[in-house]
Amino acid sequence: MAAARWAPIAGLLLLLPFAATPSRAATPARSPSSSTAVFQLQGDVYPTGHFYATLSIGDPAKPYFLDVDTGSDLTWLQCDAPCKSCNKVPHPLYRPTKNKLLPCANSLCTALLRGLGANNKCPSPQQCDYRIKYTDSASSQGVLVTDSFSLPLRNSSNVRASLTFGCGYDQQVGKNGAVQAATDGLLGLGRGSVSLLSQLKQQGITKNVLGHCLSTNGGGFLFFGDAMVPTSRVTWVPMARSTAGNYYSPGSATLYFDRRSLGVKPMEVVFDSGSTYTYFSAQPYQAVVSALKGSLSKSLKQVSDPSLPLCWKGQKSFKSVFDVKKDFKSLLLSFASGKNAVMEIPPENYLIVTKIGNVCLGILDGSAAKLSFNVIGDITMQDQMVIYDNERGQLGWVRGACSRSAKSITSFFP
């Protein structure tokens, strides 16, 4: 369970995985019987700190904003059960009814509690109680419920599905900052059986494939199913078993700066849309900072900025990363198990420009955030379609304009 978006600077649940080998693999076979659901995204890396989708839940269906998190499994809504500790949210709290409660003996309850550790047991057989702790010490406590979801399909129709999720009546803020008031809960899209994606696959509604495209301009789109996976240009890498947990991971990669190796040992990485920024462990983080500082022009001066730990100011305020991009070099991640599996990280995928016109490094020291792994967060996934193909056990990415509407993306991702 990876990154809940509790604060812009840290918000990972507790899981993540990555693998290595790139093969320009064939596109997954598409079954006419399975649908593809498409959601427009809202939010941005800075200053919002997260991306969220609108899901329609209940009967009658009501809208809820859910933070998109590929680093955790359980989807949950803040709910009035009654609420012991809830944060300010954009919509009225979800209200469960007794007939919606999932009994403890249900296999989804068993799987969730097993994943959370041996101490998690049901006090009552009538319901499935859970408590999830995220890596920034934020937490959600509640019960599992099952209710109707109305999912927008690519062909402009809707499909209704009965799905299980968490009714969270006690949320605690993480130590790294304030809870975002812009969302009603979390959309867990991890690899576990309780994730919405796994449930949709189990019910034959969509394939167990998802993709997201986060725009540097804010917004973007998210899809469940395989009908929008491009047929060419995608760099595919097999999913690895992450040592950190059940995360989406392409395994280990060698880090380069300006096409020169930084001399750090291969680093295991995980893809986590629940993390606003990218996190490297101490050694690669320090190597990146040293390389950056050694290559910067004298016109940039290091400065303190409340937004992020490492920032610079120019001779005049910057309006966007593109004003200062020429002063920075690209990073590259070369994945071990493939010949051409490289992810380029240009300056716009690791820098932000703050409200006061400074440029800041959006790669953070994971050891300071108590992370034992390297996280590719939203900043680095911007303007790339990232595809998590659980059917074939592979991850893919292809660069393109994510500001387009989901319906018009075929021309950008042939």
VOVOSE-473629 format. One record per residue (C-alpha): x, y, z; residue in three letters. Coordinates in nm, 2 decimals. Each point is the difference from the previous one (the first is absolute). Layout:
! VOVOSE-473629
NODE        u        v        w   resn
NODE        X        Y        Z    ALA
...
//
This chain:
! VOVOSE-473629
NODE        u        v        w   resn
NODE     0.00     0.00     0.00    MET
NODE     0.18     0.30    -0.11    ALA
NODE    -0.07     0.36    -0.01    ALA
NODE    -0.30     0.16     0.14    ALA
NODE     0.00     0.37    -0.10    ARG
NODE    -0.02     0.14     0.34    TRP
NODE     0.27     0.26    -0.06    ALA
NODE     0.19     0.12    -0.30    PRO
NODE     0.33    -0.10     0.15    ILE
NODE    -0.07    -0.35     0.12    ALA
NODE    -0.29    -0.23    -0.02    GLY
NODE     0.08    -0.36    -0.07    LEU
NODE    -0.21    -0.30     0.13    LEU
NODE     0.22    -0.29     0.07    LEU
NODE     0.05    -0.19    -0.33    LEU
NODE     0.18     0.03    -0.34    LEU
NODE     0.16    -0.22    -0.28    PRO
NODE     0.22     0.03    -0.31    PHE
NODE     0.17    -0.22    -0.26    ALA
NODE     0.24     0.03    -0.29    ALA
NODE     0.01    -0.12    -0.36    THR
NODE    -0.13     0.21    -0.28    PRO
NODE    -0.15    -0.17    -0.29    SER
NODE    -0.20     0.18    -0.25    ARG
NODE    -0.26    -0.27     0.07    ALA
NODE    -0.31    -0.06    -0.20    ALA
NODE    -0.31     0.18     0.11    THR
NODE    -0.22    -0.21     0.22    PRO
NODE    -0.27    -0.19    -0.18    ALA
NODE    -0.33     0.19     0.02    ARG
NODE    -0.31    -0.18     0.09    SER
NODE    -0.32     0.15    -0.15    PRO
NODE    -0.18    -0.12     0.31    SER
NODE     0.19     0.21     0.25    SER
NODE    -0.06     0.38     0.03    SER
NODE     0.24     0.29     0.06    THR
NODE    -0.10     0.26     0.25    ALA
NODE     0.14     0.35    -0.04    VAL
NODE     0.02     0.29     0.26    PHE
NODE     0.12     0.35    -0.05    GLN
NODE     0.24     0.11     0.28    LEU
NODE     0.03     0.32     0.19    GLN
NODE     0.28     0.14     0.21    GLY
NODE     0.37     0.05    -0.06    ASP
NODE     0.35    -0.06     0.15    VAL
NODE     0.03     0.36     0.12    TYR
NODE    -0.16     0.17     0.19    PRO
NODE    -0.29    -0.25     0.04    THR
NODE     0.23    -0.30     0.07    GLY
NODE    -0.22    -0.27    -0.14    HIS
NODE    -0.22    -0.13    -0.29    PHE
NODE    -0.35    -0.12     0.06    TYR
NODE    -0.29    -0.16    -0.19    ALA
NODE    -0.38     0.04     0.05    THR
NODE    -0.17    -0.33     0.07    LEU
NODE    -0.38    -0.04     0.03    SER
NODE    -0.09    -0.23     0.29    ILE
NODE    -0.33    -0.11     0.16    GLY
NODE    -0.36    -0.03    -0.12    ASP
NODE    -0.08     0.27    -0.10    PRO
NODE     0.36     0.06    -0.10    ALA
NODE     0.17     0.30     0.16    LYS
NODE     0.34     0.14    -0.11    PRO
NODE     0.31    -0.03     0.22    TYR
NODE     0.36     0.13    -0.07    PHE
NODE     0.25    -0.28     0.05    LEU
NODE     0.38     0.04     0.01    ASP
NODE     0.15    -0.23    -0.26    VAL
NODE     0.25    -0.24     0.17    ASP
NODE     0.17    -0.29    -0.18    THR
NODE     0.20    -0.06     0.32    GLY
NODE    -0.28    -0.13     0.21    SER
NODE    -0.28    -0.26    -0.04    ASP
NODE    -0.30     0.12     0.20    LEU
NODE    -0.23     0.27    -0.13    THR
NODE    -0.17     0.18     0.28    TRP
NODE    -0.23     0.29     0.06    LEU
NODE    -0.03     0.21     0.31    GLN
NODE    -0.34    -0.10     0.14    CYS
NODE    -0.26     0.08     0.25    ASP
NODE    -0.02    -0.33     0.19    ALA
NODE    -0.01     0.22     0.21    PRO
NODE     0.33     0.18    -0.05    CYS
NODE     0.24     0.00     0.29    LYS
NODE     0.27     0.21    -0.17    SER
NODE    -0.06     0.13    -0.35    CYS
NODE     0.16     0.28    -0.20    ASN
NODE    -0.17     0.27    -0.20    LYS
NODE    -0.10    -0.14    -0.33    VAL
NODE    -0.17     0.14    -0.32    PRO
NODE    -0.31    -0.22     0.01    HIS
NODE    -0.24    -0.11     0.28    PRO
NODE     0.14    -0.31     0.18    LEU
NODE    -0.10    -0.34    -0.14    TYR
NODE    -0.26    -0.16     0.23    ARG
NODE     0.01    -0.38     0.02    PRO
NODE    -0.30    -0.22     0.08    THR
NODE     0.03    -0.33     0.19    LYS
NODE    -0.09    -0.21    -0.30    ASN
NODE     0.31     0.14    -0.18    LYS
NODE     0.24    -0.14     0.26    LEU
NODE     0.24    -0.27    -0.11    LEU
NODE     0.01    -0.30     0.24    PRO
NODE     0.34    -0.10     0.15    CYS
NODE    -0.01    -0.34    -0.18    ALA
NODE     0.00     0.16    -0.34    ASN
NODE     0.31    -0.08    -0.20    SER
NODE     0.08     0.37    -0.07    LEU
NODE     0.00     0.06     0.37    CYS
NODE     0.23    -0.29     0.06    THR
NODE     0.24     0.11    -0.27    ALA
NODE     0.00     0.36     0.12    LEU
NODE     0.07    -0.09     0.37    LEU
NODE     0.27    -0.25    -0.10    ARG
NODE     0.17     0.27    -0.20    GLY
NODE    -0.01     0.24     0.30    LEU
NODE     0.16    -0.25     0.24    GLY
NODE    -0.09    -0.25     0.26    ALA
NODE    -0.13     0.24     0.26    ASN
NODE    -0.30     0.10    -0.22    ASN
NODE    -0.30    -0.21     0.10    LYS
NODE    -0.37     0.06    -0.01    CYS
NODE    -0.16     0.09     0.34    PRO
NODE    -0.33    -0.10    -0.15    SER
NODE    -0.09    -0.27    -0.26    PRO
NODE    -0.26     0.23    -0.15    GLN
NODE     0.25     0.25    -0.13    GLN
NODE     0.36     0.04    -0.12    CYS
NODE     0.19     0.26     0.20    ASP
NODE     0.32     0.14    -0.13    TYR
NODE     0.27     0.24     0.09    ARG
NODE     0.26     0.11    -0.26    ILE
NODE     0.31     0.19     0.09    LYS
NODE     0.18     0.19    -0.27    TYR
NODE     0.38     0.07    -0.02    THR
NODE    -0.04     0.36     0.12    ASP
NODE    -0.19    -0.13     0.31    SER
NODE    -0.34     0.11    -0.14    ALA
NODE    -0.26    -0.27     0.05    SER
NODE    -0.36    -0.10    -0.09    SER
NODE    -0.22    -0.21     0.22    GLN
NODE    -0.34    -0.13    -0.10    GLY
NODE    -0.21    -0.29    -0.12    VAL
NODE    -0.03    -0.16    -0.35    LEU
NODE    -0.33     0.06    -0.18    VAL
NODE    -0.13    -0.10    -0.34    THR
NODE    -0.20     0.25    -0.22    ASP
NODE    -0.08     0.08    -0.36    SER
NODE     0.25     0.19    -0.21    PHE
NODE    -0.09     0.16    -0.33    SER
NODE     0.30    -0.01    -0.24    LEU
NODE     0.02     0.22    -0.31    PRO
NODE     0.11    -0.22    -0.30    LEU
NODE     0.20     0.11    -0.30    ARG
NODE    -0.30    -0.04    -0.23    ASN
NODE    -0.19     0.27     0.21    SER
NODE    -0.23    -0.25     0.17    SER
NODE     0.02    -0.10     0.37    ASN
NODE     0.03    -0.33     0.18    VAL
NODE    -0.11    -0.07     0.35    ARG
NODE     0.21    -0.22     0.23    ALA
NODE    -0.04    -0.11     0.36    SER
NODE     0.34     0.06     0.16    LEU
NODE     0.15    -0.03     0.34    THR
NODE     0.18     0.30     0.16    PHE
NODE     0.09     0.15     0.34    GLY
NODE    -0.24     0.22     0.20    CYS
NODE     0.26     0.20     0.19    GLY
NODE    -0.14     0.16     0.32    TYR
NODE     0.34     0.08     0.16    ASP
NODE     0.27     0.17    -0.20    GLN
NODE     0.32     0.13     0.15    GLN
NODE     0.22     0.25    -0.17    VAL
NODE     0.36    -0.09    -0.08    GLY
NODE     0.30     0.17     0.17    LYS
NODE     0.11     0.16    -0.33    ASN
NODE    -0.28     0.24    -0.04    GLY
NODE    -0.37     0.08    -0.03    ALA
NODE    -0.26    -0.22    -0.15    VAL
NODE    -0.11     0.11    -0.34    GLN
NODE    -0.36     0.13     0.03    ALA
NODE    -0.05    -0.04    -0.38    ALA
NODE    -0.09    -0.37     0.01    THR
NODE    -0.26    -0.23     0.17    ASP
NODE     0.23    -0.30     0.02    GLY
NODE     0.25    -0.22    -0.17    LEU
NODE    -0.02    -0.20    -0.33    LEU
NODE     0.22    -0.31     0.07    GLY
NODE     0.12    -0.15    -0.33    LEU
NODE     0.27    -0.24     0.12    GLY
NODE     0.05    -0.36    -0.08    ARG
NODE    -0.19    -0.16     0.29    GLY
NODE    -0.34    -0.18    -0.03    SER
NODE    -0.19     0.28     0.18    VAL
NODE     0.10     0.27    -0.25    SER
NODE    -0.28     0.12    -0.22    LEU
NODE     0.19    -0.11    -0.31    LEU
NODE     0.03    -0.36     0.13    SER
NODE    -0.37     0.00     0.09    GLN
NODE    -0.10     0.12    -0.35    LEU
NODE     0.22    -0.27    -0.15    LYS
NODE    -0.16    -0.26     0.22    GLN
NODE    -0.35     0.11    -0.11    GLN
NODE     0.10    -0.01    -0.37    GLY
NODE    -0.06     0.37    -0.05    ILE
NODE     0.35     0.12    -0.09    THR
NODE     0.34    -0.16    -0.05    LYS
NODE     0.25     0.04     0.29    ASN
NODE     0.18     0.28    -0.18    VAL
NODE     0.01     0.37     0.09    LEU
NODE     0.17     0.31    -0.13    GLY
NODE     0.03     0.36     0.09    HIS
NODE     0.12     0.31    -0.17    CYS
NODE     0.08     0.30     0.23    LEU
NODE     0.04     0.34    -0.17    SER
NODE     0.26     0.25     0.09    THR
NODE    -0.28     0.25    -0.05    ASN
NODE    -0.22    -0.17     0.26    GLY
NODE    -0.27    -0.26    -0.06    GLY
NODE     0.04    -0.30    -0.23    GLY
NODE    -0.18    -0.34    -0.02    PHE
NODE    -0.02    -0.34     0.15    LEU
NODE    -0.13    -0.33    -0.15    PHE
NODE    -0.08    -0.35     0.11    PHE
NODE     0.01    -0.27    -0.28    GLY
NODE     0.22    -0.05    -0.30    ASP
NODE    -0.17     0.17    -0.29    ALA
NODE     0.20     0.33     0.03    MET
NODE     0.34    -0.17     0.03    VAL
NODE     0.21     0.13    -0.30    PRO
NODE     0.10    -0.25    -0.26    THR
NODE     0.35     0.14    -0.06    SER
NODE     0.28     0.21     0.16    ARG
NODE    -0.06    -0.13     0.35    VAL
NODE     0.31    -0.10     0.20    THR
NODE    -0.10    -0.32     0.18    TRP
NODE     0.18    -0.14     0.31    VAL
NODE    -0.10    -0.31     0.19    PRO
NODE    -0.13     0.06     0.35    MET
NODE     0.24    -0.11     0.27    ALA
NODE    -0.08    -0.13     0.34    ARG
NODE     0.09     0.29     0.22    SER
NODE     0.19    -0.06     0.32    THR
NODE    -0.20     0.29     0.15    ALA
NODE    -0.34    -0.17    -0.05    GLY
NODE    -0.27    -0.06    -0.25    ASN
NODE     0.08     0.32    -0.21    TYR
NODE     0.01     0.06    -0.37    TYR
NODE     0.37    -0.02    -0.07    SER
NODE     0.21    -0.05    -0.32    PRO
NODE     0.28    -0.12     0.22    GLY
NODE     0.34     0.17     0.02    SER
NODE     0.15     0.27    -0.21    ALA
NODE     0.33     0.18    -0.05    THR
NODE    -0.02     0.38     0.04    LEU
NODE     0.16     0.24    -0.25    TYR
NODE     0.03     0.37     0.00    PHE
NODE     0.06     0.18    -0.33    ASP
NODE     0.06    -0.36    -0.14    ARG
NODE     0.29    -0.07     0.24    ARG
NODE    -0.04    -0.26     0.27    SER
NODE    -0.01     0.15     0.35    LEU
NODE     0.19    -0.30     0.14    GLY
NODE    -0.27    -0.12     0.24    VAL
NODE    -0.10    -0.36     0.02    LYS
NODE    -0.31    -0.11    -0.19    PRO
NODE    -0.31     0.13     0.18    MET
NODE    -0.33    -0.18     0.04    GLU
NODE    -0.29     0.24    -0.10    VAL
NODE    -0.37    -0.01     0.04    VAL
NODE    -0.27     0.20    -0.19    PHE
NODE    -0.24     0.16     0.24    ASP
NODE    -0.26     0.26    -0.11    SER
NODE    -0.08     0.05     0.37    GLY
NODE     0.33     0.18     0.04    SER
NODE     0.01     0.36    -0.12    THR
NODE     0.38     0.01    -0.03    TYR
NODE     0.28    -0.25    -0.08    THR
NODE     0.20    -0.14     0.28    TYR
NODE     0.35    -0.14    -0.03    PHE
NODE     0.19    -0.18     0.29    SER
NODE     0.29     0.19     0.15    ALA
NODE     0.28    -0.10    -0.24    GLN
NODE    -0.17     0.07    -0.33    PRO
NODE    -0.16     0.31     0.14    TYR
NODE     0.33     0.15     0.11    GLN
NODE     0.15    -0.10    -0.34    ALA
NODE    -0.27     0.19    -0.18    VAL
NODE     0.03     0.31     0.22    VAL
NODE     0.38     0.00    -0.05    SER
NODE    -0.03    -0.04    -0.38    ALA
NODE    -0.26     0.27    -0.02    LEU
NODE     0.19     0.25     0.21    LYS
NODE     0.32    -0.07    -0.20    GLY
NODE    -0.17     0.07    -0.33    SER
NODE    -0.21     0.31     0.08    LEU
NODE     0.08     0.34    -0.14    SER
NODE     0.12     0.28     0.23    LYS
NODE    -0.32     0.19    -0.07    SER
NODE    -0.19    -0.24     0.23    LEU
NODE     0.03     0.06     0.37    LYS
NODE    -0.11    -0.26     0.27    GLN
NODE    -0.28     0.15     0.20    VAL
NODE    -0.24    -0.11     0.28    SER
NODE    -0.36    -0.06    -0.11    ASP
NODE    -0.28    -0.15     0.21    PRO
NODE    -0.11    -0.22    -0.28    SER
NODE     0.29    -0.24    -0.02    LEU
NODE     0.34    -0.06     0.16    PRO
NODE     0.23     0.09    -0.30    LEU
NODE    -0.08     0.31    -0.20    CYS
NODE     0.17     0.27    -0.22    TRP
NODE    -0.09     0.35    -0.11    LYS
NODE     0.10     0.16    -0.32    GLY
NODE     0.07     0.36    -0.10    GLN
NODE    -0.38     0.04    -0.03    LYS
NODE    -0.29    -0.21     0.11    SER
NODE    -0.08    -0.31    -0.21    PHE
NODE    -0.35    -0.05    -0.12    LYS
NODE     0.03    -0.36    -0.11    SER
NODE     0.26    -0.28    -0.01    VAL
NODE     0.05     0.07    -0.37    PHE
NODE     0.15     0.34     0.10    ASP
NODE     0.29    -0.19     0.17    VAL
NODE     0.00    -0.34    -0.17    LYS
NODE     0.32     0.09    -0.21    LYS
NODE     0.20     0.03     0.33    ASP
NODE    -0.07    -0.36     0.10    PHE
NODE     0.08    -0.34    -0.15    LYS
NODE    -0.21    -0.31    -0.04    SER
NODE     0.02    -0.30     0.23    LEU
NODE    -0.04    -0.35    -0.14    LEU
NODE    -0.10    -0.33     0.15    LEU
NODE     0.12    -0.30    -0.19    SER
NODE    -0.17    -0.32     0.11    PHE
NODE     0.21    -0.31     0.04    ALA
NODE    -0.21    -0.26    -0.17    SER
NODE    -0.04     0.16    -0.34    GLY
NODE     0.22     0.13    -0.28    LYS
NODE    -0.19     0.32    -0.07    ASN
NODE    -0.20     0.05     0.32    ALA
NODE     0.08     0.35     0.09    VAL
NODE    -0.21     0.27     0.16    MET
NODE     0.13     0.35    -0.07    GLU
NODE    -0.07     0.25     0.28    ILE
NODE     0.03     0.35    -0.16    PRO
NODE     0.02     0.30     0.23    PRO
NODE    -0.38     0.06    -0.02    GLU
NODE    -0.04    -0.35     0.15    ASN
NODE     0.20     0.08     0.32    TYR
NODE    -0.03     0.38     0.05    LEU
NODE    -0.29     0.23     0.10    ILE
NODE    -0.02     0.38     0.00    VAL
NODE    -0.15     0.13     0.32    THR
NODE    -0.25     0.28     0.06    LYS
NODE     0.28     0.24     0.08    ILE
NODE     0.19    -0.08    -0.32    GLY
NODE     0.28    -0.23     0.12    ASN
NODE     0.08    -0.33    -0.16    VAL
NODE     0.01    -0.30     0.23    CYS
NODE     0.12    -0.36    -0.02    LEU
NODE    -0.30    -0.24     0.01    GLY
NODE     0.22    -0.30     0.08    ILE
NODE     0.01    -0.05     0.38    LEU
NODE     0.22    -0.19     0.24    ASP
NODE    -0.20    -0.32     0.07    GLY
NODE     0.21    -0.09     0.30    SER
NODE    -0.11     0.33     0.17    ALA
NODE    -0.36    -0.12    -0.06    ALA
NODE     0.09    -0.34     0.15    LYS
NODE    -0.05    -0.18    -0.34    LEU
NODE     0.21    -0.31    -0.07    SER
NODE    -0.06     0.02    -0.38    PHE
NODE     0.01     0.24    -0.29    ASN
NODE    -0.33     0.14    -0.12    VAL
NODE    -0.09     0.14    -0.34    ILE
NODE    -0.27     0.25     0.08    GLY
NODE    -0.24     0.22    -0.19    ASP
NODE     0.25     0.27    -0.09    ILE
NODE     0.21    -0.25    -0.20    THR
NODE    -0.31    -0.17    -0.16    MET
NODE    -0.14     0.33    -0.14    GLN
NODE    -0.07     0.00    -0.38    ASP
NODE     0.06    -0.37    -0.03    GLN
NODE    -0.27    -0.26    -0.02    MET
NODE     0.10    -0.26     0.26    VAL
NODE    -0.16    -0.34    -0.04    ILE
NODE    -0.02    -0.27     0.27    TYR
NODE    -0.09    -0.32    -0.18    ASP
NODE    -0.08    -0.27     0.26    ASN
NODE    -0.12    -0.24    -0.27    GLU
NODE     0.35    -0.03    -0.14    ARG
NODE     0.20     0.10     0.30    GLY
NODE     0.17     0.30    -0.16    GLN
NODE     0.03     0.38     0.04    LEU
NODE     0.01     0.24    -0.29    GLY
NODE     0.04     0.37    -0.08    TRP
NODE    -0.02     0.22    -0.30    VAL
NODE     0.05     0.38    -0.01    ARG
NODE    -0.29     0.21    -0.13    GLY
NODE    -0.23     0.29     0.07    ALA
NODE    -0.22    -0.08     0.30    CYS
NODE    -0.19     0.33    -0.01    SER
NODE    -0.22    -0.14    -0.28    ARG
NODE    -0.33    -0.15     0.09    SER
NODE     0.00    -0.38     0.03    ALA
NODE    -0.22    -0.04    -0.30    LYS
NODE     0.25     0.18    -0.23    SER
NODE     0.32    -0.18     0.11    ILE
NODE     0.02    -0.25    -0.27    THR
NODE     0.17     0.25    -0.23    SER
NODE     0.27     0.07     0.26    PHE
NODE     0.06    -0.37     0.10    PHE
NODE    -0.03    -0.19    -0.33    PRO
//
